[in-house]
Amino acid sequence: MKKRVLVTGAAGFLGSHLCYRFIKDGYHVIGMDNLITGDLKNIESLFSLEQFEFYHHDVSKFIHVSGPLDYILHFASPASPIDYLKIPIQTLKVGSLGTLHCLGLAKAKGARLLVASTSEVYGDPLVHPQNEDYWGNVNPVGPRGVYDEAKRFQEAITMAYHTFHGVETRIVRIFNTYGPRMRLNDGRALPAFIGQALRGEDLTVFGDGSQTRSFCYVDDLIEGICRLLYSDYVYPVNIGNPDEISLKEFAEEIIKLTGTHQKIVFKPLPTDDPKQRRPDITRAKEILGWTPKVSRAEGLKTTYEYFKSLPKEELYKLPKEFKK
């Protein structure tokens, strides 16, 4: 029998890439998503396959899956500020109740569970670069707290189930990731910049643009996640690309990549926006033998070609937060 894997958040950016990876590797894949931020177009080519099935379900409610499960990957969560500021309660529920239900299912099935945590557990960090032993600098009652604290709780309950129930668990802390199947309208820097360039608009940088991010191409991230899943390591592991760049420099790269001539305009920095973000990936190198392979130039070119290929109406499907 094929090994069976459940991917929550399967219709999202990272969840869809995981579904394709596990299909390629010969698994029977069960995708689950309530489609609140996911899009079935991301996985539509899988529906004709016998080794794929899809459950339209909210993991904040009890999860039932028939038959055995070998692995569960919990990737159901809003992941961009526009999403989790718009649906804060759902964000908290999927990080808490959703994780609890996935852990209960893993316990019942004897499955290994990998949860998708985030670099946002470090908040606006006072340590740079960020390593897994840093506890973070998070404002629990600020606008970003609904996401940051949901993920911090997720890590805590995952470790509790591992310690007290013996559930096999893995925790990946994901840093900024990009690639095909990102949403143009999700508010994160890369799709926002490319979308503005394609629409002929000036590129919006918040603050003075000196805040930094480190962008990892999605194929590299998926490889790191799979290596962690198959490893014996139970504590959090950073997966990201340590190639750090300021957002002003990044906007300039996008203008050069797209061949457009827009200006960069500056707007006030959102509350609690991290000033620095760069992963220390020593643990991933030593334990998983993983390092990112795709350069930012190469990854951006592929991602730009993907966005250029989208129907024109996708360019203008903007949330009210971006409409003038």
N, C-alpha and C positions, 0 to 999 in steps of 0.2 A: 504493500500500500504506500501511496505517496505520503510524505509527511504533510501535516495540515497546519496552516498558520492563519491566525486571525489578525487583521490590520484594522484598527479603529482610525477614523479620520481618513478612510481609504480614498475618498474623492478629492482630498486636498492636495496641495503641492507636494509635500514630502510623502504622504500616505500613498499617493498614486505611483510615485517612483518606487516605493517599496513593493507595491503589488506587482509591478512589471519585473522587478528584480527577482522576486520569489517565484513567479511564473517561469522566468528564464532558467532559474536554478532547479526546476522540476517539482516544486511544491504544489499542493492543492491550496488555493488562496481563498479565504473568506474575507471579503471587504465589508466594512460596516461604517455608515455615515448617516447623520441626520440632515445633511446638505444645507446646514445653516450658513456655512461659509464655503463648503466644498462644491464641486461641479462635476456632474456625471460625465461631461465631455472628456474629463481627464482620464477616465477608465473605460470609455465606451467601446474601445477595440477589444476589451477583455470579455465582454458579455457573451460572445459567441463561443467561448472556450469551455470545455467540460470541466477543466480544473479551476474554474473561477465561479464563485457565487457571491451575490451581494445582498446584504441585509440593510434596509432603510430603517435605521433605529438610532435612538438617542441613548448613549451609554450612561447618561445620568440616571436612567431607569434600569431596572434589573435586566441583565444580559442572559439570554439562553442561546446556546449553540449546540445543535445535535452532533453526536459523534465525538471522536477523540480530537484533542488539540495538542500539538507539540510546542508551538510558540504563540505568544500573543505580543503584538507590538502596539502600544497605546499612544496613538498620535492624534487623537481627537481633541482639538482645542483651537479656539481662535488664537492667532499668533501675531497679528499686527495691531498696533495701537488703535487704528480706526475701528477694527472689529471689537476688541475687548472693551473699549470705551463706550461703544454703542450697545453691547450686550454684556454688561459686567456680571450680572447674576449667573447667566449661563456659563460664563468663563469660570467663575468660582465653582459652580456645580460640576463641570466636566473635569476640573482638576482634583476635586475632592470626591464627590459621589461616583463620578465616572471611573476614577482610579480605584476606588473601593470595590466597585463592581467587577472591574478587570482582575483585581487581585483575588476576589472571591471565586471568579471563574477559573483562574490559574490554579488556585488551591484545589478546587473540585476536580479539575481535569489532569492535575499533575503536570501542568504546562510551565514552561519558562516564560516569564513576562519581562519585556523591556519597555521602560517608560521613557517618553520624550520629555526631558526637562530642558532647561534653557540657560543661556548665559545671563538672563535677566535675574536669576537668583542672586547674582552678585550686585544688583542694583547699580547705583552710581559709584563705581568701585574706588576704594582708597588704596588698593594694591594693583600694581600694573607690571607685567601682564597678569591676568587672573589665573590662579591655579586652584585645583580642587579643594585644597585645604583652607582657602579663604572663605569666611562665613558671610561676607557680603555687607552692603550698606543700603538697606531697603527701607523706604517709607511705607509702612503697612496701610496708612490711611490716605495716601496720595492717589492720584488718578491711575497710576500704573500698578498700584498695590493689588488690584483684583487679579492681575495676571501673575505678578511676581510672587505673591503669597500663595496663590493656588499651586504654583509649581514647587514652592518650598514645602508646602504641606504634602504635595504628591511625593516628593522625595522621602519625607519623614514616614508616611504611612507605608510606602514601599519597603523601606528598611525594617519597619516594625513587623510586617508580614514575613519578611525573610528571617528575622531574628526569632520571632515567637511561633510562627507556623511552619517554618522551613521551606517557604515558597522560594523557588529559584527566581531571582530577580536581577535585573541589570538596569542601570541608570545612565543615560547619555545626556550630557549638557551641550546643547546645540548652539553654536554661534551663528552669526549672520550667514545665511545660505541663499544662493540664487541659482537660476537656471530656467529652462523651459517649464511651462505650466504654472509659473507664478501668475498671480492676478495683477493686471495692470492697475487696478483701483484699490489695492490693499493698503496704500499709504506708506509703505516702506521705501527707503531711499532709492534703491535701484529701479524698481518698476515705475516709481513716480518720476524719476529723472528721464528714463527712456520714453515714457508716455508723454511727458511734456515736450520732449524733443520732437517726437513724431507728430505731435499736434501743432508744432511751430510756436509753442509757448516758452516764455522764459523759465529757467529752472529755479525752483524754490529751495533755498537752503535755510534751515532754521539756526538761529544764533549767528555767530560770526563764521561758522563753518570749520572752526578749529577742532571740533569734537571728532573723534576717530572711530572707525569701524574696521573690521577685518572680514573680508568676504570669501566664503568657501563655495566652490562649484558643487552642484548637487550630486554629481556622480562620485566625487570624493567623499562627500558626507555619507552617502548610502553605503559605500564600501566600509567606512569606519563603523557605522552602525552594525552592519552584518558581522564584522570582526568582533565587536563587543558582545553581540548576542551569542556567538559561538564560544566566547571565552569563559573562563572560570572566575572572572573578576566581578565582585558584587557592589563595589563602591562607585561613586560618580566618576565619569570620564569626560573630559572636554573633547569635543570633536569640532574643529574649525580650522581655518587657515590663518596663521599668525602674520600674514602679510598686511600690515596696518596702513591705513591711509586716512587723511582728513576728508570730511564730507565736501569741503570746497574743492580740494584736489580731485575728488571722485566725480563731482559734477563737471569739472573741466575735462576729465577723461571721457565722460559720456558725450559731451559736445564734440570732442574730437572724433570719437567713434562714429557718431551719427552723421557727421559732416554738416551739422547745422550751425547756425550763427546766433543762437539765442544768448541773452545775457543771463547772469546769475543774479537773482534778487534775494534779499535776506529778510526773514521774518523772525519774530520773537521766538526764543527757545521754549519748547513746551516744558511744563513742570516735571522735574525729576528726570529729565532726559539725560542718559549717561554721557559723561564727557569723554570717556575712554572705553574702548572695548577691544581687547586682544587676548586670544587664548594662549595659555601655557600648555603645550601639547606634549610635554615630557612623558606624562603617564601613558598617553596613547602610543607614543613611539616605543616605550619600553615594554609595555604589556601586550599591545596589539600589533606591533610592528607596522604602525600606520603613520603615514604622512600624506598631506595633499599632493597631488600630481599635476593638476590642471592650473596653469597660470591664469591670472586675472585677465590678461589680454585675450587669451584663447577662450576662456569661459564667457567673457562679455560678448565676444563676436558671435558665438553660438546663440547666446540668449537674445541678442539684438535681432538676429535673423529670425528667431522664433516670434518675437513681438511684431516684427515687420510683416510676418505672414498672416497675422490675425485679421479677421474681417474688420473693415473700417469702423463698423459700429462699436466694436469692442474698445476702440480708442476713446470713445466719447461716453462710455458707460461709467460715469463718475459718481461717487457718493456726493451728497450735498456738501460735505466738508471741503470739497475741492472746486465746487462750482463758483464762478465769480458772481 
